[in-house]
């Protein structure tokens, strides 16, 4: 890994603000939630929980 690659990864990890989803397991997987001020595409087959994720995210008061 080059010096510039390490710097870029460190910058992205430290500077990226997260918006917690309120779903403990998902917040753990995403290391704090979805990125703030960015579009996040949630995709999956029928019955995979996309709508429930969105509703739960809104109900828990996404900040």
C-alpha angles and dihedrals in degrees: 000000000000125000092250091051091052091048092050093050092048091049094048093048095048099039100043109100116211133213110213114229095209089237106113098208094045092048089052093050093047092042095241107350138287120336112267119244093012133104115251118197115210113193136170144126127288111296095017094120104258094135093043090051091052094046093046090048091054096042094051089057104250108219 
